[in-house]
Amino acid sequence: MTRDGQGGTGADEGTTPFHRLQLRLRSPFGPDGAGAGAGPPGVVVVVPSFTLDQAGMDKIPGILHYEERLLSFLHLLADPRRRIVYVTSRPLPEPLVDYALGLVRSVSAREARARLTLLDCGDDRPVPLTRKILRRPALVERVRGLVPDPLDACVLAFNGSAHERELALRLGVPLYACDPDLAHLGGKSGARALFKEAGVPVPRGVEGLRDGDDLVGALAALRAAHPEVRRAMIKLNESFGAGGNAMFDFRGVPEGRGAEDWIRRVLPERVEFATPPDTWEEYAEKLAAMGGVVEEFLEGGEVVSPSAQVHVAPGGAVRVVSTQDQRFEGAAGQTYAGCAFPARAEYRQSLQELAGRAGRALADRGVVGIASVDFVTVREGAGFRHHAVEVNLRMGGGTAPLMFLHGVTGGRYEPRTGEFLTPEGEPRCYVASDRVQSPAYRSLTPRRLLDAAARNGVLYRHEEGRGAVFHMLGALPGFGKLGVVAVDTTGEGAEAGFRKVVDFLDSLAAG
C-alpha cells in the first residue's frame, strides 16, 4: 500500500466512507505534516476508551479510571482557538478537572474551562467506553451538535477499533487513531514482519503461529537452531500489557528428534504466565483464536527495555516524540510498571533512528496516529544492541506523562539530542508510573492528597520547573491506586523526586 499524497492511502481506499472521511483528517498536534488543510483542527473530541481484548482489560484493577489519563491532553487548550469535548463512562469529578486544567502553563484554568465540555454515559460497567457511547444515540447527537464544522474537528481516541471507526462515521468527524483494518500490523506476528522489512533487528524466533502444534514446532526449531537459547517468550498476537505473554524454559530438553515430543509433554506445566491467573488450557484456546509468536528470551550482563513513541501524521510525516526506559514487575518481569524519560544518552539516538524506520514503514502502509515501538536492549562490549519486540498502534503508558510534560512546561522534544526543552531551552526529565498502588492508599481522597501535597511542597511548581503531577486520582478510594509523574531538570532529580512522592504517600496514608 502506498500513499496518494493527499493524507489518505492508495486509490482503492478512497472508495469507502471511512477512508473518504479520513482524507479530511488533520493532526491535533500541529501543522507539520498535519494533512489536509492548514493547522490543527479547532475541535477535538477526546474518547479515552480502552477498546482492547476484554480478557486483558479484566486483569487491570480500576481500569475505568484509566479514562482520566487523557486529561493530559487538556494542554491542547493552550491554543485559544481550540475546544475539547471529553466523553467518559461516568462524570469526572470537577476537582480533578480543575487540577488538570491548572497544570497547563500557558492559559488560565478559568479560560480553558470555558472551552472544555464534559459528557458522560452514566455507565460504570467494565466494557469499552466507545461501545457505551454508540448505544446512546442521544449522546452521539449531542457530540455532533458540539462540532460546528466537521471539517475542522477530529476524534482523538486511545486506540482505533471497529467501534471508534463507527463513532467517527456517525459523527462525520475523522479519527486520529489507527484504522482497524491495519490492526494486524500491531499484532505480534505483524510487527515482527514489519520490523524485518524495515531493517529493524528482532529477537530470533518464529511468527505466524496458528495453534499449539505450531507452537511446539517453533520452540523445537528455535532450540535446534540456537542451542544456547535457554528460555523463550510465547506471545499472543492481539494481547496487550504482557497479558498474553508466557515464558518457556528449555532446561532438560533432549537433543535431536526427541525434543519436540518432550516440549509437547512438559509445556503445560513448564510455561510461566506473565499475568496470572491463566491456565494452559485457556492460553491454548487463545492461541488458536489469535495466533502468536515465539522469540528467544534475551539475556546478558545488562538487559534493559527502552521504547520510543512516534506520531504518524495524516500526510505521512513521522516524528519520534520521545524515548524512555521502561520498568517492569510481576511474574517474569513482564508487567509494565512505569518509565524514565528520556532514555539513556548512550543509546537514545540509535533507539530514535530505529523507531523512525518502523514509523516510516507504518506510514507507508497507511497508519495514522500515536504509536510506540518497544525494544529489548542488550549490552555488547562497549555498546548496546536493540531488538524490536512490539508495536503498539495506540497510546501507551508513556503517552500521558509526555502530554502532561507538554502542558506544565509548554516545551518541545528536541530530536537532535533526544531531550525535552522548555521554551527557555532548559531540559526536563521525568519518572512516571500509572501503577503507584497500596491498600493503605484507599484511605486517601483526591482532595486530601492534593491539599497535603501542596502544603508539603510535593506538587509540580511552574516557577521551579519540578515536582509531582498526579493523575488517575479517582482510583484512590476504591483501588488505592494513582498515577505519578515526577518532573525535574535531571534524570537523577526525577528519580529522587519519584521516591519522595512514594514516601510522602506512604506517610500520608499511615497518618
VMD Tcl script that draws the C-alpha trace (Angstrom):
set ca {
  {0.00 0.00 0.00}
  {1.35 3.41 -0.93}
  {0.15 6.85 -0.06}
  {-1.67 9.06 -2.57}
  {-0.12 12.24 -1.18}
  {-3.48 13.64 -0.06}
  {-3.48 12.43 3.51}
  {-5.07 9.08 2.67}
  {-3.65 5.83 1.35}
  {-3.85 4.11 -2.03}
  {-6.58 4.94 -4.53}
  {-8.63 1.85 -3.70}
  {-9.00 3.08 -0.10}
  {-10.83 6.25 -1.16}
  {-13.84 4.14 -2.07}
  {-15.17 3.55 1.48}
  {-16.98 6.19 3.54}
  {-14.40 5.91 6.32}
  {-11.40 6.43 4.06}
  {-13.12 9.34 2.34}
  {-13.70 10.80 5.80}
  {-10.05 10.28 6.69}
  {-8.92 12.37 3.71}
  {-10.05 15.39 5.76}
  {-8.05 14.46 8.87}
  {-5.62 16.98 10.35}
  {-3.32 16.15 13.22}
  {-4.32 17.68 16.59}
  {-0.62 18.19 17.42}
  {0.49 20.85 14.99}
  {0.81 21.92 11.38}
  {3.93 19.99 10.39}
  {2.71 17.13 8.21}
  {-0.79 17.70 9.59}
  {-2.62 16.56 6.48}
  {-5.43 18.24 4.56}
  {-5.79 21.95 5.25}
  {-3.57 24.17 7.35}
  {-3.07 23.91 11.09}
  {-4.64 21.63 13.69}
  {-8.42 21.17 13.98}
  {-10.43 23.58 16.12}
  {-12.48 20.91 17.92}
  {-11.02 17.73 19.40}
  {-13.41 15.02 20.62}
  {-11.45 13.00 23.19}
  {-12.60 9.38 23.57}
  {-10.42 7.69 26.25}
  {-11.79 4.21 25.60}
  {-9.74 1.05 26.19}
  {-11.22 -0.83 23.24}
  {-8.93 -3.84 23.57}
  {-9.09 -7.54 24.37}
  {-11.65 -7.88 27.18}
  {-9.73 -10.66 28.93}
  {-6.68 -8.42 29.16}
  {-8.74 -5.48 30.35}
  {-10.27 -7.60 33.11}
  {-6.79 -8.06 34.61}
  {-6.29 -4.32 35.22}
  {-7.64 -3.12 38.60}
  {-9.60 0.13 38.32}
  {-9.45 0.20 34.54}
  {-12.42 2.58 34.37}
  {-10.23 5.28 35.91}
  {-7.72 4.98 33.07}
  {-10.17 7.24 31.22}
  {-8.79 10.04 33.42}
  {-5.30 9.68 31.91}
  {-6.31 11.53 28.77}
  {-6.89 14.67 30.82}
  {-3.22 15.06 29.92}
  {-4.45 16.28 26.52}
  {-6.04 19.34 28.08}
  {-2.78 21.07 27.20}
  {-4.26 21.38 23.68}
  {-6.43 24.15 25.17}
  {-3.33 26.35 25.31}
  {-4.35 27.23 21.73}
  {-7.08 29.86 22.29}
  {-8.92 28.71 19.17}
  {-9.25 25.14 20.41}
  {-12.27 23.45 22.01}
  {-12.31 19.99 23.56}
  {-15.27 17.65 24.01}
  {-14.27 14.96 26.53}
  {-16.52 11.89 26.90}
  {-16.27 9.39 29.77}
  {-18.19 6.46 31.22}
  {-19.31 8.41 34.28}
  {-18.90 12.03 35.36}
  {-15.39 13.23 36.09}
  {-15.20 14.96 39.49}
  {-14.79 18.69 38.94}
  {-11.84 18.98 41.40}
  {-9.87 16.55 39.22}
  {-10.70 18.53 36.11}
  {-9.79 21.82 37.81}
  {-6.46 20.34 38.93}
  {-5.65 19.08 35.42}
  {-6.54 22.44 33.88}
  {-4.33 24.20 36.41}
  {-1.36 22.22 35.18}
  {-1.43 23.89 31.76}
  {1.21 26.58 31.99}
  {0.19 28.97 29.21}
  {-3.54 29.51 29.82}
  {-5.69 30.29 32.85}
  {-7.77 27.41 34.18}
  {-10.93 29.51 34.03}
  {-10.44 30.48 30.39}
  {-9.57 26.90 29.38}
  {-12.59 25.50 31.27}
  {-14.88 27.67 29.15}
  {-13.67 25.78 26.07}
  {-14.00 22.30 27.61}
  {-17.24 20.30 27.50}
  {-17.51 17.18 29.66}
  {-20.03 14.48 28.73}
  {-20.60 11.03 30.17}
  {-22.60 7.84 29.65}
  {-23.68 7.38 33.28}
  {-22.47 3.79 32.96}
  {-19.65 2.30 35.03}
  {-19.75 -1.25 33.63}
  {-16.27 -2.60 32.76}
  {-16.82 -2.58 28.99}
  {-15.16 -0.27 26.42}
  {-16.40 3.31 26.59}
  {-16.89 3.63 22.82}
  {-19.41 0.77 22.86}
  {-21.35 2.62 25.56}
  {-21.37 5.82 23.52}
  {-22.62 4.05 20.40}
  {-25.52 2.57 22.35}
  {-26.69 6.09 23.25}
  {-27.90 7.84 20.08}
  {-28.86 10.96 22.04}
  {-25.28 11.26 23.35}
  {-23.86 10.84 19.85}
  {-26.18 13.59 18.60}
  {-25.14 15.84 21.46}
  {-21.50 15.43 20.50}
  {-22.40 16.15 16.86}
  {-24.08 19.35 17.98}
  {-20.83 20.48 19.64}
  {-18.91 20.24 16.36}
  {-19.93 23.27 14.26}
  {-17.76 22.26 11.31}
  {-16.79 18.56 10.88}
  {-14.03 19.70 8.51}
  {-12.45 21.48 11.49}
  {-12.52 18.62 14.00}
  {-11.11 15.19 14.82}
  {-11.80 12.33 17.20}
  {-8.73 11.66 19.38}
  {-9.03 8.07 20.61}
  {-6.86 5.93 22.84}
  {-6.88 3.31 20.09}
  {-8.70 2.55 16.87}
  {-11.13 -0.35 16.55}
  {-14.29 -1.01 14.58}
  {-16.17 0.84 17.35}
  {-14.07 4.02 17.06}
  {-14.44 3.86 13.29}
  {-18.22 3.60 13.59}
  {-18.30 6.52 16.02}
  {-16.26 8.66 13.62}
  {-18.66 7.86 10.80}
  {-21.74 8.63 12.89}
  {-20.23 11.94 13.96}
  {-18.96 12.72 10.46}
  {-15.60 13.57 12.07}
  {-12.27 11.94 11.06}
  {-10.43 9.71 13.50}
  {-6.89 10.35 14.76}
  {-6.09 6.71 15.50}
  {-5.11 3.64 13.55}
  {-7.62 2.30 11.02}
  {-8.79 -1.06 12.47}
  {-8.21 -2.65 9.05}
  {-4.49 -2.15 9.76}
  {-4.58 -3.56 13.30}
  {-2.68 -6.68 12.21}
  {0.44 -4.52 11.91}
  {0.31 -4.09 15.68}
  {-0.10 -7.79 16.36}
  {2.97 -9.69 17.44}
  {3.33 -11.54 14.09}
  {2.56 -8.44 12.03}
  {5.05 -6.36 13.99}
  {7.90 -8.87 13.52}
  {7.25 -8.91 9.77}
  {7.13 -5.10 9.68}
  {10.41 -4.79 11.60}
  {12.18 -7.21 9.29}
  {11.00 -5.34 6.19}
  {12.07 -2.01 7.72}
  {15.55 -3.28 8.62}
  {14.91 -3.15 12.38}
  {16.57 -6.05 14.31}
  {14.28 -8.52 16.12}
  {14.99 -11.41 18.51}
  {15.48 -14.79 16.91}
  {12.16 -16.56 16.66}
  {9.13 -17.54 14.60}
  {5.98 -15.57 13.82}
  {2.69 -16.65 12.29}
  {1.91 -19.43 14.77}
  {-1.67 -20.67 14.47}
  {-2.09 -23.23 17.25}
  {-0.42 -25.47 19.80}
  {1.18 -27.72 17.18}
  {2.80 -24.70 15.52}
  {4.00 -23.55 18.93}
  {5.66 -26.85 19.76}
  {7.34 -26.96 16.36}
  {8.57 -23.37 16.68}
  {10.02 -23.96 20.14}
  {11.83 -27.07 18.91}
  {13.14 -25.29 15.82}
  {14.39 -22.32 17.85}
  {16.28 -24.58 20.24}
  {17.72 -26.73 17.44}
  {18.98 -23.70 15.51}
  {20.29 -21.92 18.61}
  {21.21 -24.41 21.36}
  {22.49 -21.57 23.54}
  {18.96 -20.17 23.98}
  {17.86 -21.10 27.49}
  {14.35 -19.63 27.57}
  {11.74 -18.49 25.07}
  {8.90 -15.99 25.15}
  {5.50 -17.01 23.78}
  {3.22 -14.09 22.85}
  {-0.39 -13.95 21.69}
  {-0.87 -11.74 18.65}
  {-3.62 -9.49 19.98}
  {-2.70 -9.31 23.66}
  {-1.53 -6.13 25.39}
  {0.31 -5.16 28.55}
  {2.00 -8.61 28.76}
  {-1.45 -10.15 29.24}
  {-0.67 -12.75 26.57}
  {2.99 -13.36 27.36}
  {4.34 -16.62 28.73}
  {7.85 -17.94 29.41}
  {9.13 -21.41 28.50}
  {12.31 -22.87 29.98}
  {14.32 -25.30 27.82}
  {16.15 -26.77 30.83}
  {16.32 -30.57 30.40}
  {15.34 -30.65 26.73}
  {16.84 -33.68 24.91}
  {18.83 -33.22 21.74}
  {17.68 -34.47 18.38}
  {14.27 -35.79 17.39}
  {13.06 -36.25 20.93}
  {12.95 -32.50 21.61}
  {9.53 -31.93 20.05}
  {7.83 -34.76 21.96}
  {9.47 -33.58 25.20}
  {8.31 -29.98 24.67}
  {4.76 -31.14 23.92}
  {4.68 -33.20 27.12}
  {6.15 -30.64 29.56}
  {4.73 -27.47 28.05}
  {1.53 -27.25 30.17}
  {3.49 -27.45 33.44}
  {6.67 -25.67 32.33}
  {5.12 -22.47 30.98}
  {5.12 -19.39 33.27}
  {2.47 -16.75 32.63}
  {3.36 -13.07 32.87}
  {0.00 -12.03 34.29}
  {-1.71 -14.83 36.22}
  {-4.23 -16.26 36.62}
  {-4.06 -18.27 33.43}
  {-4.20 -22.00 32.76}
  {-2.55 -23.74 29.85}
  {-5.94 -24.83 28.55}
  {-7.22 -21.23 28.50}
  {-4.00 -19.99 26.94}
  {-4.03 -22.67 24.24}
  {-7.59 -21.64 23.30}
  {-6.48 -18.01 22.97}
  {-3.50 -19.06 20.85}
  {-5.82 -20.96 18.50}
  {-8.08 -17.89 18.26}
  {-5.39 -15.18 17.94}
  {-2.21 -16.85 16.76}
  {1.14 -15.81 18.13}
  {4.94 -15.82 18.04}
  {7.89 -17.45 19.75}
  {11.05 -15.45 20.47}
  {14.25 -16.10 22.34}
  {14.30 -14.61 25.83}
  {17.20 -12.18 25.54}
  {19.78 -12.44 28.30}
  {23.13 -10.83 29.03}
  {25.17 -8.94 31.56}
  {22.92 -5.91 31.18}
  {19.44 -6.06 29.63}
  {17.09 -3.05 29.53}
  {13.70 -2.36 27.93}
  {13.51 1.06 26.25}
  {10.76 2.27 23.94}
  {10.03 5.18 21.63}
  {6.80 6.96 20.78}
  {6.05 8.15 17.26}
  {3.37 10.36 15.74}
  {2.33 9.38 12.22}
  {0.55 12.37 10.69}
  {-2.20 12.15 8.04}
  {0.17 13.33 5.31}
  {2.66 10.56 6.11}
  {5.15 12.62 8.13}
  {6.69 10.64 11.00}
  {8.05 12.21 14.18}
  {9.73 10.41 17.05}
  {8.40 12.35 20.06}
  {10.05 10.55 22.98}
  {12.32 7.74 24.07}
  {12.08 6.23 27.53}
  {13.44 3.40 29.63}
  {10.58 1.18 30.70}
  {10.26 -0.53 34.06}
  {8.61 -3.90 34.61}
  {7.46 -6.03 37.52}
  {5.45 -9.19 38.21}
  {6.00 -12.75 37.07}
  {8.89 -13.00 34.62}
  {9.28 -9.21 34.86}
  {6.78 -8.61 32.05}
  {4.17 -6.24 33.54}
  {4.69 -2.56 32.70}
  {5.24 -0.50 35.84}
  {6.48 2.86 34.58}
  {9.20 4.67 32.66}
  {12.01 7.20 32.87}
  {12.30 9.93 30.22}
  {14.49 10.40 28.30}
  {16.14 7.06 27.59}
  {19.81 6.76 28.48}
  {22.03 9.10 26.48}
  {24.35 6.27 25.40}
  {21.72 4.70 23.17}
  {18.79 7.10 22.78}
  {19.88 8.33 19.33}
  {20.16 4.80 17.90}
  {16.82 3.97 19.50}
  {15.28 7.01 17.87}
  {16.67 6.07 14.46}
  {15.24 2.53 14.60}
  {11.86 3.78 15.83}
  {11.81 6.23 12.95}
  {12.38 3.37 10.50}
  {9.45 1.46 11.99}
  {7.29 4.59 11.97}
  {8.00 5.20 8.28}
  {7.09 1.60 7.50}
  {3.78 2.13 9.33}
  {3.16 5.37 7.44}
  {3.81 3.62 4.11}
  {1.01 1.19 4.97}
  {-1.44 3.97 5.83}
  {-1.22 4.01 9.63}
  {-2.13 7.33 11.29}
  {-1.94 8.35 14.94}
  {0.13 7.68 18.04}
  {2.21 4.50 18.18}
  {5.08 3.16 20.25}
  {7.87 0.74 19.49}
  {9.19 -1.43 22.32}
  {12.70 -2.85 22.42}
  {14.82 -5.23 24.47}
  {18.38 -3.89 24.54}
  {21.44 -5.95 25.48}
  {24.91 -4.63 26.22}
  {27.50 -5.95 23.79}
  {31.02 -4.91 24.76}
  {31.15 -1.13 24.97}
  {27.84 -0.66 23.16}
  {24.24 -1.89 23.07}
  {22.20 -3.87 20.58}
  {18.49 -3.11 20.22}
  {15.91 -5.77 19.38}
  {12.41 -4.56 18.49}
  {9.77 -6.72 20.16}
  {6.44 -4.93 19.78}
  {4.49 -2.17 18.06}
  {1.56 -0.61 19.92}
  {-0.76 1.12 17.45}
  {-2.31 3.15 20.26}
  {-1.39 5.35 23.15}
  {0.86 3.68 25.69}
  {1.99 4.02 29.27}
  {4.37 6.81 28.25}
  {1.77 8.92 26.41}
  {0.06 10.63 29.35}
  {3.34 11.56 31.15}
  {4.68 13.12 27.95}
  {1.46 15.08 27.38}
  {1.49 16.32 30.99}
  {5.09 17.46 30.45}
  {3.98 19.42 27.38}
  {1.28 21.06 29.48}
  {3.31 22.06 32.50}
  {6.28 23.34 30.51}
  {4.91 24.48 27.15}
  {8.10 22.92 25.78}
  {9.12 20.62 22.94}
  {11.05 17.46 22.14}
  {14.43 18.09 20.53}
  {15.20 15.22 18.10}
  {18.83 16.25 17.70}
  {19.62 15.40 21.33}
  {16.59 13.36 22.39}
  {15.90 15.83 25.22}
  {12.77 17.76 26.13}
  {13.38 21.51 26.37}
  {11.32 24.28 27.92}
  {10.68 27.48 25.90}
  {13.72 28.87 27.72}
  {15.87 25.99 26.46}
  {16.17 24.18 29.81}
  {15.97 20.34 29.87}
  {13.23 18.46 31.70}
  {13.15 14.80 32.69}
  {10.60 12.63 34.44}
  {9.99 9.29 36.12}
  {6.40 8.13 35.79}
  {4.07 5.29 36.70}
  {0.32 4.75 36.49}
  {0.61 1.85 38.94}
  {1.58 3.54 42.21}
  {-0.53 1.39 44.47}
  {-1.01 0.28 48.08}
  {-4.05 -0.95 50.03}
  {-3.27 1.84 52.53}
  {-3.90 4.48 49.84}
  {-7.62 3.62 49.89}
  {-7.88 5.86 52.92}
  {-6.95 8.84 50.76}
  {-9.26 11.08 48.78}
  {-8.14 13.21 45.83}
  {-8.79 16.44 47.74}
  {-6.92 15.30 50.85}
  {-3.97 14.18 48.73}
  {-3.76 17.40 46.69}
  {-4.10 19.64 49.77}
  {-1.40 17.74 51.66}
  {0.89 17.64 48.62}
  {0.56 21.42 48.25}
  {1.38 22.00 51.92}
  {4.41 19.72 51.77}
  {5.90 21.15 48.58}
  {5.34 17.94 46.61}
  {3.21 19.30 43.75}
  {4.74 20.48 40.48}
  {5.61 24.19 40.67}
  {5.80 26.19 37.47}
  {8.24 28.69 38.94}
  {10.75 25.92 39.82}
  {10.06 23.57 36.92}
  {9.98 20.50 39.13}
  {7.61 18.50 41.32}
  {4.92 15.84 41.02}
  {1.96 15.67 38.66}
  {-0.81 13.35 39.83}
  {-3.45 11.65 37.70}
  {-5.98 8.80 37.92}
  {-6.86 10.17 41.36}
  {-10.38 8.78 41.05}
  {-8.94 5.29 41.58}
  {-7.67 6.11 45.08}
  {-10.71 5.27 47.26}
  {-11.66 2.05 45.52}
  {-8.30 0.66 44.47}
  {-5.57 2.54 46.38}
  {-4.04 3.39 43.01}
  {-2.94 6.54 41.16}
  {-0.55 7.83 38.52}
  {2.53 9.93 39.31}
  {4.84 11.93 37.01}
  {7.89 13.26 38.88}
  {9.45 16.09 36.83}
  {12.90 17.56 37.35}
  {15.77 19.18 35.45}
  {17.85 15.98 35.54}
  {17.18 12.26 35.45}
  {18.72 11.85 38.90}
  {16.47 14.58 40.26}
  {13.40 12.92 38.75}
  {14.36 9.58 40.36}
  {14.78 11.23 43.73}
  {11.53 13.14 43.24}
  {9.61 9.96 42.47}
  {10.94 8.26 45.62}
  {9.99 11.35 47.60}
  {6.42 11.15 46.31}
  {6.08 7.47 47.27}
  {7.45 8.20 50.76}
  {5.01 11.09 51.04}
  {2.06 8.89 50.03}
  {3.05 6.18 52.50}
  {3.37 8.71 55.31}
  {0.08 10.41 54.46}
  {-1.81 7.11 54.31}
  {-0.27 5.95 57.60}
  {-1.39 9.17 59.30}
}
mol new
graphics top color blue
foreach p $ca { graphics top sphere $p radius 0.5 }
foreach p [lrange $ca 0 end-1] q [lrange $ca 1 end] { graphics top cylinder $p $q radius 0.2 }
display resetview
